[in-house]
Amino acid sequence: MQFARVDPFSHEVLCLHGAGDVGLVWAQVARKLRDGLKGHVIISVDLRGHGGALVDERLDESLRLQRLLPDVMSILRCIEERLPEKGLILCGHSMGGALAARAAAEAFKSKPPLPVRAVVLLEAVEGTAAETIPRSIAWMQARPRNFKSLEDAISWSLSSGMLTDPQAAKENIPLRLHCEADGELLWSWITDVSKASGCWPEWFDGVSSLFVSLPVPKLLLVGSVDRMDAALEAAHMQGRFRLEVIPHPGHYIHEDRADEVAEAPDAASCYACLPKLCWESCN
């Protein structure tokens, strides 16, 4: 668990990464948020089966919703115990966004309820995820299993279109890899998410309606309005959440466009001006 600290504390922003990633891919966004949100604590974690949180079980077991969601709830309780009387803001990308929405819903059921004050999702849209799962699986299975050097991995991430920003690739691709010395020195993915493709649908099932129903300020960031599903389009027209579109052709918007993700006016309002947004809360 990584903390970016500033004093005095105001809110904790818990950032949850997507499948196959690690907590530190939020570092660029966290630096910007730390500078702009005085008094906040920015927290990122490696979720089960990722980074430093590998466990002795099959990946398709580690990444089941029944495993991941209790882990996130434990993290929320840990944060509440270590930093009491501070509001929690849940922010997640893709799989992490689905977990953020589900964790917020569970937090309100807790006794006493955990103090979730806002939820921010990036590229976590149920309908779009369902449509693109076959293509995502094919892409994961087709990508190189290993690389001879970190430089090769970084170059591949840019040439393949996985990332578009060279600095983001330089910082974040090595975090996703580990070194294997089996005769030849190779760098391979820490988490081969294609081995857990059967878990993907359950992450997103029902998450759009769940997100809309949360009784707190909500913000959705996407790279294109075309990525909205019908449920979210209808809810947005009713003013039930804020939408920020940051034009981007790929999936990793928070890595390639960290400045805009962190500095988007609606995002800053959602993070730092929660009382102003209370009227938008959905019962």
N, C-alpha and C positions, 0 to 999 in steps of 0.2 A: 504494500500500500504506500503510495507516494503522496506527500502533502506539499503544497505551495502555500506558505504561511504569510500573513500580514496581520498587524495588530491595529486596533482591537478587533476581535472576531465579530462578525455580523451574521453571515450565513455560511453554511457549508455547501459547496457545489460538488456533488459526486458525479464523476464522469465515467461512464461505462463504455468500453470499446466494443467493436463488432467482432464477428467470428473470424478467427485466425489472426487477430491482432494482439496487442499488449497495451497495458495501461499507459505507457509512456508515449503512445502515438498522440495523446492529448497534450503533450508538452508545449507545442507552439501556441495552441489555444490558451492553455493555462497561463503562459507568460503574459499574454495580452490581457486576459481576464484579471490577473493579479494586479497589473498596472492600472486597469480601469475601474476595478471594483475594490476600492479601499475597504479594509475591514473584513474581507471574505477569506475563507479557507477553500482552496481548490484541491480536491482529492481524486486520485485515479487509482485503479486496482487492476491486477491481472486476474481475470475470471478463471474459474476452474477449467483445466485443460489447456491453459494458455501461459506463455511466458514462464514466470517463476512459480506458477500454481499447477504444475503437472502432478497428477496423482496416479496411483497404481491401479488403473482400470482402463477398459477400452474407451476410446474417444467417443464412440457413439453412446456410451453410458454417461461419461462426464458431461456431455453437452445436452443431455436431456433437460427439458424445462423443469422437471421434478428435482433435478440436482442444482441447476443454476439459480432458480428463484430463491430457495432457502438460503443459499450462499449470500445472495444480495441482501436478503432480509437480515442476516447475521451481521453483514457489514453496516447496515443502517443502524442496528442496535448498538454496535461497537462505537460508531461515530457519536451517537446520542449519549452514550456513557462517558466517552472521553471528552466530548465538547458539549456539555448539557446546556439546555435553555437557548439553543440556537436553531434557527429554521434550516431545513434541508431542501436543497434544490437538486432534483435528479435530472441528469443530462445524459443521453445515450445515443450512440450511432448504430443504426441497423439492428443487429441482434441486441446490442446494448440498449437501444431505444425501446425495443419491445420489452426488455426486462425492466427498464425504468418505469414504463407505464404500468406494468403488472405489479412492481414493487410498491408504487404509489398507492395503487388500489388496496394492496394488502396492508400497507401502513395505516390506512384509515380504519381498518378492521381491528387493528391491534388494541389491546387494553393495557395501559392507555394508548391512544393513537400516537404514532410517531409524527413529529412535526414537519411533514412535507409541505413546502410553501409554493412550489412551482415545478413544472415538468417541461423539459425541452427535448424534442426528438429531432434527430438528423437522419434523413433518408431511411425512415422506419415506417413504411406505408404498407399495410396488409395486402391490398389488392395488387400493388406493383410487385411486392415480394413474391406473391403466389405465381404471378405471370412469368417472372424472370428466374425462378428457381432452376428450371431445366438448363437455361443458358449459363447460369452461375455455376452449376455443377460441372457442365462441360468445360467451362473456362478453368475451373480449379483443377480438373483432371488433366487438362492439356498443358498447364504451366510446367516449367522445368521442376523436377523434384529436388535438384541440388545445383550448386554453382561452384566453380573452381575458386572464386574469390568474391569478396563483398562488392568489389567494383563491378564484376559481371552481374551480380544480382541487382545492383542499383541501376545499371544500364538497361537491363531487361525490364525493370519496373517502368522505366520511362518509355522505352520503345514499344512495349506492349500496351501502353495507355493505362496501366494500373494507376499510376500517378502522373501528374503533369508538371509538378514543381520540382526542379532539381534539388533544392535545399531540403524539401520535405522527404524526397527519396533518400538523400544522403543521411538524414537523421533517423528516418523511421524504418527503412528496409532492413538494416542490420539488426534492429530490435526484434524482428520476426524470425531470425535465423539462429541456428546454433551450429557449432563446428563438429564435424564427424571425422575422426582420424582412423579410418578402416583401410589401411594400405595407402590411400590417397586422401589428402586433405580436401574436404568438401564442406560446403555450407548448405544446410538443408532447412526447410521450414520447421519451426518448432511445432506448429499445429497444422496438420494436414486436414483441413475442414471437410474435404470431400469424403473422408472416411466416416463422417457423421451426417451425411446428407439427409438421412432419414429423420433427423431431428429438426431440420430447418422449418418445415411447415408448422409445427407446433409452437415455435417461437412467435410467429406472427398471427396465428389464428385468433380472430376476434379482437386484435389489438387496436384497430382503428376506432371501433365503437367504445372500447374501454378507455382509450385516451380522451375521446370527446366527453365522456361522462365524468371524468375526474373533477372534483369540486375545488379546483385550484387554478390559478393562471397557467395557461398552456401555450407553448410556442412550437411550431413545426418549421424546420428549415429543410428545403429541398433544392436540388439543382435545376429543376424545371417544373412548371405547373403540370406538365404531362405526367408527372410521377404521382399525382394525387389520385386516389381511388374515389369511387362514387360517394361512399359514406363521408369521407373527409371533405369532398367538394361541397356536399349539402350542408355539413356542419359549419364549414367556413362561411358560406353564404349567410348563415344564421348568426354569425359573429361569436361562435362558441370557442374559438381559439384564434391565436394570432398566427399568421403565415408570413414567412420570409423566404423569398426566392433568390438564391445566389447562383446565377448561371454557371453551370459546370457540367461537362459531358460525362463525367465518371461518377464513381460511388463514394470516393474518399474526400468529400467536400471539406471536412474539417482539417485535413492534412494539406491539401493543395491551396485552400483559400482560408487559412487560419485567421488572417487579419479580419476578413469580412465576417466570418462566423463569430468571432469574438466581439467585433465592433458594430455589428448590425444594430441599428437603433432599437428595433423591437426586442432583440435579444437582451440588450443592455437594460431596457425597461423591465423586461420580465425578470431578470436577475436582481436588479438593484432597486426598482421602484414598485415593489409588490403592492403596497397599499393603493397605488394609482390604478392597478389592474384588477382590484377586487371585484369591480362591477362586471368583469368578464367571466368570473367564475361560474361554472355550470353546476347546478344542483342535481 
